[in-house]
Each structure stands twice: as C-alpha cells, then as structure tokens.
Amino acid sequence: MPDLLIELFSEEIPARMQARAAEDLKKRMTDALVEAGLTYAGAAAFHTPRRLCLTVHGLLAESPLVREERKGPRVDAPEKAIEGFLRGAGLTRDQLEEREEKKGKVFFAVIEKPGRPAAEIVAEELEKIIRNFPWPKSMRWGAGSLRWVRPLHSILCILTDEEGARVVPMDIDGIVAGDTTEGHRFMAPGRFKVRSFEDYDAQLKRRFVVLDAAERADAIWQEATNQAFAAGLEVVEDKGLLAEVAGLVEWPVVLMGEIGADFLHLPPEVLQTSMKEHQKFFSVKNPKTGRIERFVTVANRETADNGATILAGNQKVLSARLSDAKFFWDNDLRIAKDAKMQPWRDHLAHVTFHAKLGSQAERIERIAALAAQLAPALSADAGLAEEAARIAKADLSSEMVYEFPELQGLMGRYYAEAAGFAPEIAAACEEHYSPLGPTDDVPTAPVSATVALADKLDTLTGFWAIDEKPTGSKDPFALRRAALGVIRILMQHGTKLAMTPVFTSCHDLSADTAADLLSFFHDRLKVHLRDEGIRHDVIDACLAMEGNDDLVALVARARALQAVLSTEDGENLVQGFKRANNILTKEEEKDGVAYEFGADPKFAEAAEETALFNALEAAKPKLDAANAAEDYAAAMETLATLRAPIDAFFEAVQVNTDNAVVRRNRLNLLSTIRSTVLKVADLTRIEA
C-alpha cells in the first residue's frame, strides 16, 4: 500500500490561518479519497509559515471494482421509458438482463465500474481542493486565475511504495507537481528531492525547518524559560502568543533583550500588551516584584553574531513603541491626578453608546442609579456603589485605552488609585466588566459586584426596550454573555432579587417586555444548570412555580429537587404523585367536577387511608415553614416522608369504590396530595 505526501509551498501564510488550513487540507483530501473508494490507515497534517503538508499512509493502490444493479422498467414498457433507462445506465439494450418478477419480466442493468489508480484520483481531487480552498481571504497573482492566500510556488505530490517514490502528475495553472521542495529561505536556499514523508521531515530539519508546529512551540517555550531562569526571571505565559509566534518561524531562535530603564515604571500590563500587540514579544518578569524587566523575541534564523544585530534592531523598535505608551501613561496620569478624571467623564457625553439608547454619559447615570438601588441586596455601600458606577467607565476616554482597548477597566483602576478614590471604587473600575465568560472570575467585592450587576442589567433591559434581542446564532451585543454574568454574580453572592421589578424600573419596560426578558434569563439559567448536571425536567418543574423571577431561590429549589429525586423515596414519590394526579384528572374530567373541597378523615375506612390523612396533616405545617424560609431542602425532605403512606394507600385502597360518599372523599384526598406536593415543585413536569 503506497503512502501519499502532499506539500503546498507558498509565500508566508498568516499565522492565524495556518492550523485551520492544515486541518481543512487533511479533511477535504481524506474525505475525497474515501468517497472515491481509497481507504487509508492514517493521516496527519502539518504547517509552517511557507507550507501546508499532508501525509496519508496505508493508502489503497487503486479503488475497488464497483458493481451496481439498477432495476428498470418492465420488458413490455413503452419504448421511451426503456430508452430513458438505457441513457441513465449508459448501456445498450443487449447489455440489459431480463428477470422474472411477480408483475412480469423486468429489465435490470448491471453496471461495472473498474477501479482507478490512486494517482489518478489524487490528482483529480487535489486540483479541486486547491481551486476551492476555503481561505478566509485569498489573492490572485500574475496572469493566472488561481487564488491562494499568498502566491503558490510549488506542489510536491508523491506516492511512495516498496518500488520507490512516484510523482503524481498534475498541472494547475502552470504549477507542475513534482518531488522537490525548499528548506529554510535564508539558511538553506535551493530545492531538494524527497522520497517519502520520513525523508521529507528529516531533510527539512537538516535544512533548518521544523515541520511540526507543536515542536516549534515547545522549543520556543523551553529555550525562553531556560534563558529567563538563568537570569532569575520568569516568562509570562501566553499560550495564544506562543501559538502565533510558532506560526511565524520555521527555525525558532530565542533571544532575550532588555527594556530601557525609562519604561520600567510603566504598569506591567501596559508593557505586556504593547510588546505583544506590536512586536509579538513575550514579557519576562521579576517573580519577586512582578515587574516586567525584559522581553523574549523569536528570530527565524541563526546569525554569525548570535542574534546581536537582530536583538539591537528589536530593542530600537521597542523603545519607539514604549515611548508612545509612556507618553499616554504620563498624560493620562496627569489628568487623573489633577482633575480626578473629570475631563474624561465629560467627554463621554459625546460618545454614543447606541443610537437608540443615548450617550455613554447617559448610560452611566442609569447604571449609577441602579447600582444605588441594588447595593443593599449585595451588602454594598450605596454611596460608594453609585460613585464607583460614575467613575468606572471614565478610562474609556483615556489615551491608553484608546490605543489598547483591551486594557479598559484595568487602566481605570490605576487612574482611580492615582486620583485618590476609595480602594473599593478603584477595584470596581477593573472588576465591573467581569465575568466575561463562563470560566471568568466573578467580582467578589460587594461594590464591584453591584456595579457589574447594574452595568449588565442596564445593557439587557436597554436592548430589550428597543427590541434588539439575540436571534439564532447572532448576538452582536453579547447579551447572552451579559445574562450569564448576571446569573453568576447572583449565584456567587447568594443575592435574592426579584428580577421583574428591577426590569420594569429600568427603561420603563412594559410588563410583556419584562416577562420576555425573564424568559430569556430562564433559558440562560437552563444552560447554566444543565452544565452543572441538573436535569431539564427538574428545571421545568421549578420554573413552573410562583416566584421564579428570584433566580437564586429558583436554583436552590432545583438543586434540592434534583437531590431528592436521586433517592429511592424521591423516585417513588413521583410515581405515587403521578398516579394520584392521573386518577384525579381522569375522574374530574368524567364527573365534570373539581375535587377541591377537602377530604374528611371520618370517612376513612382503611388504616392506610387514615395514615395518609395523618401524614398529610403532619406535613402541612412543616412544608409551610420550609417554604416561608425558602429552605427547599427541608421541604423536599418533608415531601419524601409522604412516599410510604401514599404507596400504602394505593396498595390497600380502591379509590373508585361503589360508595359514592367514600369515592368522593378519596378523590378529595388525592386532590390534597396534589396540592400539597405542588406547593414545593410541579412534579407533573418530571419525566417518568
């Protein structure tokens, strides 16, 4: 069985596109091979800045013979029907077979498609893939019509078996497939011949190309951490940057440089962001002080001076970049200290948040008012929360955040500290954007959590007020993320909050709009609880209860119900409840009567019937007390005690007895079971 090796060699592919492109090449090629009847043992894709590579081993040498039978018209069918069948099958009449069936003789076409050589199939499918490759962006060059992410220079395509390597013949817009490729652009120029994937990989490495991106990333990280350790420092981990840099070089050479003394006073986040965004440098910090003191850059070649010239050039460019950052920092710090950020706050009146929702300044006033309203629920100081809300977004007007938007909030904390605001206010400036995702930390400080909650609720109610809701997969304003953030903040702080009054107080939402927004929160909560392992029917059973706009109480009820349903008593209680409810519903429908008049124990005939009366009577005050205290675990435990008397009742008693008075009393007793259970959760929604 031959092995297939493909390399598409081009100018530099953007690092962010390489991994996806390699996987696309692998999937499209292997899918096409299998579709054509060529199975294989395994496949792997690789990428460097200048090449996409695919190796497929254990490939069939040719596709198998395919024999297909097609049933046609009856022998005595109209001539036109027979001719149409012949055209579709590609046969003549004398090639058809006649077979006897129940309805008479029928024509059958037996079509045999001979196998095709692997080389023929590979050439055909690879050309289709190259011409229709799903690059996010592509270009044309020269006079040809071929599109690729960057000019495609050569195609290596060989099949290797025990007889040796054979080129798969193909020509795409003048690019003729061959068995040669190139090594490193500067350190090993010139083409070389390839016999197999193992030979290809080994020769590339001898010519200063590491084919495997993971191997390049490991080498970069290992050398960077070794150099930093030797200097008593640590490299700041950044997996995204590491993957990107590994896609920028074929032969990584790690160099560590120094940051000018004039810039060491800048906040470490500013240094790290500036070096990452502009230069693709790793930050190197002092583990004792946390300050960024050096940087690591990765060159794509070895030099006679061990990278000294490269490092000097990088340090010069970095100094220019950091000079800009220092200028922004010094200017911003002056405004923060001298004017307490007031010019920035004033400027937000001229910044539109949304055409239908006003300016950022107007939004901030709404958030401040809402923060003061919410503060008691989160045990926060209302005055501090209101002031923090007015300060929290001031840094959006700063020069540093304009240059590096990802530093919003963080710079606000630095500037608020410099302006002399209370520590709680400074912390809220940074933390009020959190949580940004399902794994992001939730603000723990009461003031920070209050401002974060107010910010997200204003966003949600505002967009609901103007009917700009998420649709399908589209959520341009990240409203699902905001709703999850509200849920996580409330859960983290155990904050009991009736959401509907909050909704209606924001943006004057109508009752219908507030109900729709609450439904949206319920949907997000379902997702959150499913991730926690809570069953969907348990969630539905709790959502059906009154007070479902208190999300913390709702979650507590769901967790308690899930816990009791995991026990034998809980499972059997559900069965007993459903049996009672089914009988009652059926008899009420038949009789045209709602049995809600209360059962009288004096009509009890069996001991099990009396025991059930007593159990329900004993459970009632306990359930009322547990519900009033919102102790849903205690309420569920009380319900579980009803399992045994309900089971015993159904074992011993016939509900539909001939005695009309006793029957009516027993149906009223079933109604008592139903109403008692429904005080805690709607078990009709629990699946059997």
C-alpha positions, 0 to 999 in steps of 0.5 A: 500500500503506497503512502501519499505526501502532499506539500503546498509551498507558498509565500508566508501564510498568516499565522492565524490561518495556518492550523485551520488550513492544515486541518481543512487540507487533511479533511477535504483530501481524506474525505475525497479519497474515501468517497472515491473508494481509497481507504487509508490507515492514517493521516496527519497534517502539518504547517509552517509559515511557507507550507501546508503538508499532508501525509496519508499512509496505508493508502489503497493502490487503486479503488475497488471494482464497483458493481451496481444493479439498477432495476428498470422498467418492465420488458413490455414498457413503452419504448421511451421509458426503456430508452430513458433507462438505457441513457441513465445506465449508459448501456445498450439494450443487449447489455440489459438482463431480463428477470422474472418478477411477480408483475412480469419480466423486468429489465435490470442493468448491471453496471461495472465500474473498474477501479482507478489508480490512486494517482489518478484520483489524487490528482483529480481531487487535489486540483479541486481542493486547491481551486476551492480552498476555503481561505478566509481571504485569498489573492490572485497573482500574475496572469493566472486565475488561481487564488491562494492566500499568498502566491503558490510556488510549488506542489510536491505530490508523491506516492511512495511504495516498496518500488520507490517514490512516484510523482503524481502528475498534475498541472494547475495553472502552470504549477507542475507537481513534482518531488522537490521542495525548499528548506529554510529561505535564508539558511538553506536556499535551493530545492531538494528531492524527497522520497517519502514523508520520513525523508521529507521531515528529516531533510527539512530539519537538516535544512533548518525547518521544523515541520511540526508546529507543536515542536516549534512551540515547545522549543520556543517555550523551553529555550525562553524559560531556560534563558529567563531562569538563568537570569532569575526571571520568569516568562509570562505565559501566553499560550495564544502568543506562543501559538502565533509566534510558532506560526511565524518561524520555521527555525525558532531562535530565542533571544532575550533583550532588555527594556530601557530603564525609562519604561520600567515604571510603566504598569506591567500590563501596559508593557505586556500588551504593547510588546505583544500587540506590536512586536509579538514579544513575550514579557519576562518578569521579576517573580519577586516584584512582578515587574516586567524587566525584559522581553523574549523575541523569536528570530527565524534564523541563526546569525554569525553574531548570535542574534546581536544585530537582530536583538539591537534592531528589536530593542530600537523598535521597542523603545519607539513603541514604549515611548508612545505608551509612556507618553499616554501613561504620563498624560493620562496620569496627569489628568487623573491626578489633577482633575480626578478624571473629570475631563474624561467623564465629560467627554463621554457625553459625546460618545454614543453608546447606541443610537437608540439608547443615548450617550455613554454619559447617559448610560452611566447615570442609569447604571449609577442609579441602579447600582444605588438601588441594588447595593443593599441586596449585595451588602454594598455601600450605596454611596460608594456603589453609585460613585464607583458606577460614575467613575468606572467607565471614565478610562474609556476616554483615556489615551491608553485605552484608546490605543489598547482597548483591551486594557479598559477597566484595568487602566481605570483602576490605576487612574482611580488609585492615582486620583485618590478614590476609595480602594473599593471604587478603584477595584470596581473600575477593573472588576465591573466588566467581569465575568466575561465568560463562563470560566471568568472570575466573578467580582467578589467585592460587594461594590464591584459586584453591584456595579457589574450587576447594574452595568449588565442589567442596564445593557439587557433591559436597554436592548430589550426596550428597543427590541434588539434581542439575540436571534439564532446564532447572532448576538452582536451585543453579547447579551447572552454573555451579559445574562450569564454574568448576571446569573453568576454574580447572583449565584456567587453572592447568594443575592435574592432579587426579584428580577421583574421589578428591577426590569420594569424600573429600568427603561420603563419596560412594559410588563410583556417586555419584562416577562420576555426578558425573564424568559430569556434569563430562564433559558440562560439559567437552563444552560447554566444548570444543565452544565452543572448536571441538573436535569431539564425536567427538574428545571421545568418543574421549578420554573413552573412555580410562583416566584421564579423571577428570584433566580437564586431561590429558583436554583436552590429549589432545583438543586434540592429537587434534583437531590431528592429525586436521586433517592429511592423515596424521591423516585417513588414519590413521583410515581405515587404523585403521578398516579394520584394526579392521573386518577384525579384528572381522569375522574374530574374530567368524567364527573365534570367536577373539581375535587377541591373541597377537602377530604374528611378523615371520618370517612376513612375506612382503611388504616392506610387511608387514615395514615395518609390523612395523618401524614398529610396533616403532619406535613402541612405545617412543616412544608409551610415553614420550609417554604416561608424560609425558602429552605427547599431542602427541608421541604423536599425532605418533608415531601419524601416522608409522604412516599410510604403512606401514599404507596400504602394507600394505593396498595390497600385502597380502591379509590373508585369504590361503589360508595359514592360518599367514600369515592368522593372523599378519596378523590378529595384526598388525592386532590390534597396530595396534589396540592400539597406536593405542588406547593414545593415543585410541579412534579407533573413536569418530571419525566417518568 
